[in-house]
Amino acid sequence: VQDVLKNKSRTKDLMAEFSEVYEQQYKVALFNSIRFEIEGGGGTQSQLLHRKDPLAGRTIFSGSLFHYLEENRKWKNRFISVPNDYTINTYDSKTAHDRHLHPKVSINCAGYKALTSMEEYMELMNNSPPDAKVDNNTFIKCATKFPLILWHPYARHHYFCVVTEKEQKKWHAVLQDCIRHSNNDLPEDCTVKTPAFTDSVRLHRQAKGHYGTWDMMCGTPPQILANLVMETLYPKLRDVIGPRLKGKMQQRQRNWMLISDAVYKQVLSQTTGQYAALVEACEAQRGPLDASLRTDMDQIIASKEHISSKIRALVLPKAEQILRTNIQPYINSILEALMEPTSRGFAEVRDVFFKEVVEVSKNSLNGGGKEKIGENMERLSMLAFHPVKMQSCYEKVEELNLEGLQQRFNVSSPSVFISRAQILMREQMDNAVYTFEQLLHQSLEAQGDNDMCKTIQRCQDRVLKKYDYDSSTVRKKFFREALLQIIIPYMLQNLSPSCAPELPRFNELIFEDFSRFVLVENIFEEVVLQSVSKDIMMAVKEAAVQRRHNLYRDSIILTNSDPNLHLLGENPQVDWATKFGGDEHDVSVSSGDEGRSSGRRRKQVVSMIQVEGVPLPYESCLEVPGVELIPEEDAEMSQSKEEDQLEKEEDLGPSENPKSPDSVNEIRDLINPVVEMVLPVSKVEHPEISSSTELTTGTITMEDGVPENVTHVTAVVETVPRNSLREKTSPQAILQQLVASKKQEVDKEEAAIQNAIEELEIAVQGDESEHIAEISAAESDYESSPPLVTDSGSHEDSGFQSPTSEGLDDGEPQPITNGLSGETKIIDPVEVEVVLS
């Protein structure tokens, strides 16, 4: 177990292998970047404008929901804030957030899945650890019927729940958007580091025999590298540690999650530091490499072409054979499976944009002038980043299904393509909205708010035409890239066994000065790519010629169709709320957020959730009863209440996230629990006893009846005064005393009840009519007499004076005083009930 838990050395070994590949790929990526810069040859120009920082000065969402706290196993109301970096921050209350206190928990959603039912969660949980099948009745019980769960294969899970189904749908859309954005955290504008990193990860996994797409290629480079380490480390941890976890099922499951989270955090901290050092070392060499490449670019290109022709002669015959028999018959099927849901998603983007603009036009008819336009445009400007309004678009592409093709081409799941399509849809929506904003603002500046509806209509028509063209271009590029991602790994896997051994001999044909920029492994992959690119291009072109799914032909090129439009893209983003007096949905921002002052207010993309008919004070920190199936001792409950009170009094409390074990010893304690037993022993009778640890073998039966192996016994001797030893009573004697005292109390209560019953029977033996006359006389006497003064402090808390002692005199009913209110009231003894508390 100790060897497995030493993940530091495993991470170091993997990073050493990865660093060697990355340094080579960095130089190749730099060569490709400078060559593209010199030769040019850019793609088709976009018709829509693109803004650089659309979320500047914005927050995505904020609201309250119930959060499950693992340290005390309770649900509490938490205020959630999602800033523009899509990190989920939790606070005690909205007041704590507004006061810029440190969040209790901060969640980076890269690699997570958002679930809305315990069934989905348990299906994923049943895969780890081995032989730990759990169900929703034994692991965790939600406080409401609408759970929201963030699941990660290695990191800690997070449990939330809300009150209504409407809330659940809205929060689920927000969580999915956080995951979508966090997964796509590799900067596309970095033309050297990003290609070098992605190619290095792919080559590293291929060297281990893993071809095809990878679901955990998500997050920042250190997170991806941590996932790469856990891909090999996690199964070993599960096989070695899983069977040795002790305790009941739910406790073993919880301990396993703590161990996995602790290991993942350690690995992530190591990959973060080592990757930063690796990039810094490569960037330090960039200057000399850049100068060398620009000087010898022609010779390097010529050398590469010469090597390519040699490798092409070796690879092409084998590649064409695989292409004809195993790939060409399926290209159209794969393309159709990709095109239909993706095109429906982009069409939904167009419809949502159209409906929102029509809504703006309708609102302008109702008056309000520029102020109303400013308010409506302020909401429209963030349409692409509104997860609820965009949800219908995302759901269309989630229907993408490659069933039947996944096994043939080694595609783990379509999630990689779904996420990429959704990111492109959001970009196109934002481009359309931004272009519409610039066109409308230009028109309003020129002619004012006269004929507002016609102005909006003209701007809308121009934007939709440009959107149709850009949508077609983006989708065709996406289809080509998706087909290559599916087919190329399959071809490499089939060609590598026969071609890879032949590649090293081509290194002799490369000049030593150029060997840093020309690698035969990269040329081999380029040749394979070129062999299949022609068929892929033809398949996509035929789909466009047939106008399937509203794709444009490649011959239709809109160049300079609107030359003045791109000049608008250089203008700053329009602040509709400030310029036209629109309302703002804003929340406060801490002084540390992106360097903005603490007094600045951020506009919020999604409005707050307000549940009608539910009196829930969201700004408070409510406590929900603990999980029913997890018993809590009174001492633990009182302690948790004291801790909660301290949390409310503190201005800045520590993180509420339960700590995972941070060391090997702490992890070992979870695997091998320690059982303490106290045995009073006289030192006179046993003078040889001392503090020591002895190895032994044996078994001990735990509380749950499961026998456990004992590996060693540690004896700790404590000196106790002689008097205390004499006076010390054994647990059996204490138990007997408790039982005896309890029996005496029960006997006294039974005797009191019996006496009360006998006296009541004597009181009611008279004739019923006599009782009525006596009661009437008593009432008349009571009305003419002054109120009785009684001492309520002498009565019991049950609320009335017991008649057993002095309530009856000569068989006549006496006034009975209410011990709570002090009022005097005549009560028929027949109606009296004896209550013993």
N, C-alpha and C positions, 0 to 999 in steps of 0.2 A: 504494500500500500504506500510506503514511504517513497518508493521509486516512482510510482505513478503520480503522486502528489507533487513531486518536484517539477512543476510545470515551467519554472523559470528556465531550466536548462533546455527543455523542449522548445520553448519559445525562442530562446537564443539560437538553437540549431536551425529552426525553420527560418528565422530572420536572416541567418547567415546564407542559407541557400537562396532565399528570395533576393537578398542584396546583390548577390552575384548576377542574377538574371536581370535585376532592375538596372544595374549600372550599364549592362550591355544594351538593354532596350532604351535607356535614356539617350544614348548616343545615336541610335537608329531613329528615334522619334525626333531628335534635334535635326538630323539630316533631312528627314521628310518635311519638317516644318520650313526649313530654309529653302529647300527645293521648291515647295509650293509657293513660297513668297517670291522667289525669283521667276518661276515659270508662269505663275498666275493660274488662270483656268478655273475661276470660281463658278459656282453653280448658278441656277436661275435666280434672278433678283426677286425678292419678296415685294408684293404689291402693297401690303399693309405695313403700317408703321410699327416700330417696336420700341417700347420704353425700357430704359436701363434698370431702374429700381422702382418697380410698381408698388412695393409695400413700404416705402419710406414713410415714417410717421404714422404707421398703422399698427393695430393689434387685430388678430384674427377673431378671437372669441373670448368671452368670459361668462361665468355663471356658476351655479352651485349644484353639487350632487353629493351623494353619500359615498364615502371612501372607507374601505375595510382596512383597519389597522391590525397588522399581524402581531404586534408586540403585546396587545391586550385583547385581541380577538373581538373587537367591537367595530361597529359601523358608526362613523361620525360625518356630520355635514361639513363639507369643505368648499371653499371658494376656489374655482379653477380659472386660471388666466393662461391664454395661449398667445404669446407675442408673435411678432412677424418672423421669428426663426423657428416657429412651430414646435417649441419646447413646451411641455405641459407642466405648469407650476401650480402647486396646491398651497393654500393658505388657510389659517384658522377661520378667517372671515374676510369680507370685503374691506372692512376697516384696516385689517392688517396689510392687505394689498395696497390700499390707498396710502398707507403710512410708509410704504416702500420697505417693509420688513423682508427679511430673507425667507424664501419659500420653504415650507416644511419638506416638500418632496419636489424634485425636478426630474422629469422623465424625457429622455431622448428616445423617440419612437422608432428609430431605425431598426429593422429586423422584426418588429412586433406584428402581431395580427390582432385586429379588433373583433371580438366575439360578442354576440348578443344572447347567448343561451348557455346554460350549464352543460347541456348535452354536447355542444361543439367543444367546450373546454375539456370535458372529461374524455372525449374521444382523442384529443391531443395528449392529455395527461397519461393515458393508459400506455403510452409508448415509453415512459420513463418514470422511475427506474424499472428494470425488469422484474417481473412477477409482483408488481404493485398495482393490481387492478383496483381502481377506486370508482365510486359512483357519487352522484350529487347529493346523496343522503348522508354520506359519511365524511366528506372532506370540508365543505363550506356551505353555509346556508345564507342565502341572500335576504336582506331586510325587506325587499320588495320583489315584485314579479318581473322587474325589468332590469336585468343585470347588464353591465358593460365590462368586459374583461380584456385586458391587454396581455397577450401571451407571447412569450419569447422562448426559443428552444434552449437558451443557455442562461439568460439574465432573469432577474426577479419578475414575477407576475404582479399585476396590479388589478384590484377588484373595485368596481364602482357599481352603483345602482341608482335609479331615478324612480320617480313616483308614477309617471304616466308613459304610455306608449309613444306619444308625440315627443316627449323629452328624449326618450331612448333613440328615436330615429334621428333627431337633430344632433344629439351628442355622438351617435355612431358615425354620422357624416363628418363631423369635426375630427374625430379620432382617425378616421380613414384618411382624411386630408393631411393630418399630421404625419401619419405613416408614409403616405405617398411622397410628401415633400422631403422627409428625412431620408428615405431610401435613395432619393435622387440627389445625392450630395457630392457628386464628382463634378467639378466645374468644367463645362464644355468649352469655355473660352480659353482654357489653358491648353495650348496646342502641343506641349511637350510633356509635362508631368503627367497629365491624365492619360494620353495614349501609352506612355511608358508604363504606367502603373497597371492599366487594364491588360495590356499584352503580357506583362510579367506574371500577373495572377493566372491568366489563362495558360501560359506555358508551364508554370509551376504545377498546376493541377493536371495538365496533360502528361507531365513527366511522372505523376503518380497514378496515371491511368484513368483520370476523370475527364471525360470529354463531354461536350454539350453545355447547355445553360446551367446556371447555378443560382438557386433562389436566395442565397445569403450574400450575393454580390450587391450589398446595399449599405448605405451610410458613408462615413468618411473613410479615407484609406486606412487609418489605424483600426477602425471598427471592422473593416473587411478583412484585414490581416488577423485580427483576433478571431473572427469567424473561421478563418483558414486554419488557425492553430486548433481551435475547438473541434473542427471537423474530424481531426484524427485523435485528439485527446479525450473528447467526450465519450466515445464508446468504451475506451479503456477505463475511464473513471466509473462508468456505469457498471461494467462487468465486475470490477474489483470491489468497489465500495457498495454498490447496490445490495448485494446479498448480505452484507455485514451490518447494515443499518438495523438498530434495535428499536423496540417499542411497538406500539400499535400502528395500524396501517396509516392513519392520518399523520401521526408523528413522524413515521419514516418518510412519508411523502414530503412533509414540511422540512425535515432535516436535509433531504436530498436537494430540495430547491435552494436551501441556504448554502450548501456545499457548491453546487453548480454556479450560483451567483458569485460566490467568493472567488472561485477559480477564474471565472470569466473576467471579474474586475482586475485580478492580478495580471492576467494575460493582456487585457486592454491597456493597463498602465505601462506594461513593458513594450508593447508594439507602438504605443504613442511616442515614447521617447526614442526608440530605435529607428522608427521611420523618419522622425524629424531630423535625426543625425544623418541618416542616409541621404535625404533630399538636400540637406545643407552641403554635404560633401560633393554631390553631383552638381549643384548650382555653382559651387566654387570653381569647377572646371569648365563652366559654360563659355566664359570669355575666350580662352585659348581654342576650344573646340570650334566655336563659331567662326573665328578668324581662319582656322585651318580649312573648314568646310567651304567658306566663300572663295578661298584661294584655289582649291582643288576640285571644285564642284563638277566640272566637265569630265575630268579624269575618273572621278568616283562613279559618275553616272555610266560612263563607258565600261568601266570594269564590272559594274553591277549587271549591265545588259549582257555582257559576255558570259558571266556565270549563269544568268537566267536562261540563256539559250541552251546551255549544257544540261541544266537541271530539267528544263522543259522536255528535252529529248528523252530523258529518263522517265519522267512522271506521266506525260500526256497519254501514252498508249494505255497504261493501267487506269488512269483517271477516266478516260473516255469509255472504257469497258464498264466501270462501276456506274458511270453516268447514264449509259444507255439502259442498263438492266435494272438498276435499283433506284434511280432518282427521277429520270425524265417522266416515267409513267405517273409520278405522284406530285409533280410540281403544280399542276393546275388544281389538284385537290387541296393542297396546302394553301395555295393562293386564295382560293374561294373561301376556305375556312377563316382566313385572316381578313378578307375584304368585307364580307357581309356585316359582321358586328362592328367592325371599325368604321365603316362608312355610315352605318346607322347612328353611331355615336357622334360623328362629325355633323351629320344632318341634324341631330338633336341640338348640337351647339348652335347651329344656324337658326333653328326655330326658337330657342330660348332667347337669343340675342334679338331676334325680330319681335318677339312678344314684349320684351322689356322696353324696346324703343317705342313700340306702339303705345305702351302704357305711359311713357313720358309724353308722347304726343297728346294722348287723351287728357292727361292732367293739365297740359298747357291750355286746353280749350276751356277749362273751368276757371280761368283767370289766375291772377297771382303774378303775372309778368315774369321778369327775370329772376325774382326771388324764388318762385315756384320751380323754374327751370334749374336754378342752382341746387335746390334741395333734391330734385329728382336725379340730376346728373351726378350729384355726390354719391348717391346709392348705386347708380349704374356704373360708375368708374371702377368699382371693386367687384363687378359681377363675376369675373373669372375666378376670384378667390373666395367666393361665397360657397362653401361646401354643400349647403342645403339646396341652393338653386342649381348648382352644377351636378347634383346627385343623379338626376335623370339621365344626363349625358354619360356619366361614368357607368351607370348600370347597363347601358346598351352594350358597351364593349366588354363588360364582365361576362357576357354570354359567350365569349370566344371559347371554343372547344376544339382541341386537337386530338380527341380520343380516337384511337386507332392508328395515329401517326406518331404518338409519343414514344411507344416502345420501339418502333422501327427506326426512328432517328434519334433515340436517346434524349428526348426532351423531358426533363423532370416534371415540369408543369407549365401551363401557359401564363403564369403570373408575371413572368418577366415581360412578355409582350403586352399584357393588359396594362401594366404600370407605365410602360413607355408610351402607349397610345393615349392614356389618360393625361400624361404630362404634355404631350403634343396638343391635345384638345384644349387644355387650359391655356397654353401659349397662344393658340389661334384665337380663342375667345378674347384674351386680353389685347391682342393686336387689333382685333376688330373694334373693341370698345375704345381703345386709345385713338385709333384712326377716326372714329366717329366723333370723339371729343374734340380733336383738333379741327376737323372740318366744321363742326357746329360752332365752336368758339370763333373761328375765322368769320363765319357768316354773321354771327351776332355782333362782332366788332364792326363789321362793314355796314350792315343794314338795320341793326337793332332788332327788336322783338316783333316787328311787323311780319304778318303771314308766318307765324311761328310753325304751324303745322306743315306748310309747304316746305319750309326750310329743313325741318326735321326729315321729311319724306325724301327730299333730294339727297341729303347726306346719307340716309339709310340705304338708298338704292346704290349709291356709289360704293359704299362699304361692302354690301352684299356681293356685288360683282367681283370685287377684289378678294373677298373671302372665298368665293367659289374657286377662283383660280389658285389661290394659295393652299386651300384645302386639298385640291387635287394634287398639287406638287408635293406637299408634305406627306400625303398618304402613299403616293407612289414610291417616294424615298423610304418610307417606313416599311412597305411591303418588300422592297428589295433587300433592305437590311435584315428583316425578319427571316426571309428565305435563306439568306447567307448564314445567319446564326443557327438555323436548323440543319442546313445541308453540309456546310463546311466541316463542322466537327465530325459528322458521320463519315465524310470522305477521308479526313485525316486519320481517323481511327482505323479505317480499312487499308489505307495506303502506307501508314507508318511502319508496320512490320516488315514490309518488303523494300521500302525506299529509305528509311532512316539509316540503316547500316551503310548505304552507299554515299550518303551526304558528306562525311568527313573528308573524302578524297578531293572534293571541290575546293577545300580551303587552300590547297596548294596553288590554285590559280589566282588568288587574291593577293595584291600587293600588301606588304606588311603595314604601310602607312594608312591603307584604306580598310584594313581588317576590323577597325573599330566601328565602322559605319556600314559595312556590308557583311551580313551574317547569312550563312547558307540556310539556317533553319527558317529565317524570315522569308528568304527567296522561295524556298520550297512551299510555304503557305501561300505566297503570292501567286505562284504558278497554279496551285490547286484552285485558288479563288478565280483566277482568270479562266480556268477550264469550265467552270460552271456559271460564270457571270453572263455569258452570252445567252444561255437558255433562260435564265431568270429575267434578263432584260426583255427578251422576246415575249415571255409569258405576261409580264406587266404591260408591255406595249400593246399586245393583242386585246387585253382587257380594256385599255384606254380607247383603242380604235372602235371597239364595240360599244363605247359609252356606258359600260357596265358600272354601276354605282356612281354615276356622275363624274367619272374621271375624264380629264382633258387629254387630248393627243399631245405628244411631245412637240409636234410641229406648231402648236398654238403657243406662241411666246408673246407675252405682253411686255414690250420694252418701251419705256418712257411714255406709257399710256397716260400718265398724270404727272408730268415733270415737276409741277409746283408742289405736289403733295409731300415729297421727301424733304423739301425745305422746311415744312412744318415740323418734321420730326426733330429738328434741331432746337425747336422752342422748348422752354421748360414746361413741365406738366401743369395743367390748369388746376388751380385750387378753387373749385366751384363754390365751396362753402364760404370762403373769404371774399371772393370777388362778387358773388351774386347773393350773398346773405342766406345760404341754405342752412338747414339745421344740421347738427353734428351728433353722431352717436360716438361719444368719446369716453375714454377712460384715462386715468392718470398713469404716468410713466415714471419709473424711478430714474434718479439722476444718473445711474450707471448705464442705462440703455442707450447704446450707440452714441454716447457723448452728449445727449440732449439734456437740457436743464430740467430740474425737478418740477419746475412750474409749467412745463409744456404739457399739453393734453394730446393724447393720441386718439385718432378716429378709429372706431371699431367696425370691422367688416360685417360681422353677423350680430344681429340684435340679441339682447338678453332674452333668456327663456322666462316667461311668466306664465305659470300654470293657473288657469282660472278655477276658482272654487277650492283651492288647496291652501289653507292658512299656514303656510310654511315660512317662517322668518329666515330667509336665505342668508341674511347677513350675520346670523348668529351661528355658533358652533353647537349644533344639536347632537345629542347622544342617543343612539338607537340601541335597543336591547341587544345583548350579546347573542352569539350563535347558540341556538337551543341545544344542539347536539354536542356542544363542547362545554362541559360543566365548568363553572368558575367558582372557586372557593370564596367565602365571605372576606377573608383577609385580602385576597387578590383584588376583589371588587372595591373594597375600601381604599386599598392602596392606589388603584387606578383612578378613583375619584379624586384623591389628594393630588395625584400627578396632573390630572386634568385641570384642577383648580390652579395649580402652580403655572401651568401653561397659559391660562387666561391672564394671570397676573404679570407674566413676563412680557417685556416689549419685544425681545428678540430671543426666541427659544432655539435650541439646537434642532437639528434635523430629526423628524419623527420617523424616518425610514428605519425599520429594525435592522440592526447591524448583522452582516454576515460574518462568519468566522474568517479572520484575517491571517491566521497562521496555521501551520501544520498541526500544532498541538490542539488548537481549538477544533479543527476538523476531526482530529483523532478522538476528541472527547464525544463528538456526536456519534461516531462509529462505535466506540467502546465506552459505554456509560459507566459511571462510578456509583456504586451502592454503598451508603454509609450505614453502619450499625453501631449502637452504643451498648457496651457490656460492662456494668460495674463489677470490678474485681478488686479484692483486697490485696495490697502489696505484701502483707504479712504472709498470706497463704501462698502467693505466687510471686516471690521476689525476683524470679528470673525474667519476668516480662519487661520488654523495653520497646521503644519506637523503632520499627524496622519494616522492610518489605521482603516478602518471601514469595518465590514462584511456586505455584501449585496447580493442580488440575482437579476439576470438580464441576458441579452444576449447582445452580440456585434457582428456585422457582420465583418468578416475578409476580407482581400483583395481578397481571392479566392471565396468570396460569401458564405462561410459556417458560420452559426451562432454558436458562442461559448458561454458557460456559464461563467458568471463573479461571482467569489466567494468572492473577497474582493477588496477594492479600497484603495490605499496608496497615500496620498496627500503630496507633498514635496513643501514647500513654499520657494522661493528664492527672496532675496531683489534686486531689479533692480533700478538704478538711474531714477529720475523722467523724466529727459530730454529724456532718451532712450525710456521711455514709450510713451512720446508724439510723438517722431519721429518714433516709431515703426510702420511699415506699415503692414496691415493685408495680409495674403496670397492671398486673392482675389484681393486686389489692385495691389500687385506685379504681379500677373498673367495678369491683365488687361494692365499694363504698358508694359509687355513683348509682348503681342499680338499687341498693338499699334505700338511699335517700329518695330516689325517684318513686319507689314503692310506697314509702311513708306519705309522700305528697299525694299520691293517688288515693290512698286509704282515707286521708283527711278530706279530700274533695268528695269522695263517695259518702262519707258520714255527714258532711254538711248538706249535701243534696238530699239525703234520706230524711234528715231533721226538718228541712224546709218543706218537703212533701208532707210529712206527718202533721206539721203545724197548719199547713194550708187545708188539709182534710178536716181538721178540727174546726177551722174557721168557717168552713162551708157546710157543716153538718146541720145548721139551723134551717128553718123553713125559708123558702125563697122569698115569700111575701114579707117576712119579717126583715129580711135583708134589704128589701126595697124600701120599707118604711124607715128603717134605721139609716139608710143612705140618704133619704129625703130629709129626715131630721138633722142628720149631720150636715147636709148642704145648707139648710136654713140656719143652723148654728154657725156654720162657717161664714155665711154671708153677713150675719150680724156681728160676728167677732172680728177683731183686728187680725191682719195677716200674721201668720206664724213666722218668727225669725229663726232661721236655722243656719247652722254652720256648714256650708257646703264643703268646707275643707275636710270635715270628718268623714265624708262619704267616699265610697269607692268611685273609680272612673267609669263604672258601667252606666251611670246616669240615674240611678234611683237608690233609695235606702232599702236595705234588705229587711223584710218583715219578720225574720226569724228571731230577732232579739227583743225588740220593743215595738214592733209594728202592730201587735195584737194585744188588746187589753180587755179581759173578760169577754172575749169573742166579738168585740166591736171593732169595726175598721177604724183606723186612725189615719190622719192626713199623712200622705207620703210626699216628701219634698224632692223635687228634681235637683239633683246635685250639680247639674251643669248650669242651669239658668237661675236657680234660686227661687223658682216659683213654687207655690204650694198648690197641690192638686189632689182631689179625692178620687181614688181609683178603687173599683170593685175588686176585692181579693180574687174573685174567680178569673179576672182578666189578667192577673199578675203573672208574668213569666220570670222564672229564675234564670239569670244569666251569670255564669261563672266564667271569669276571664283568667 
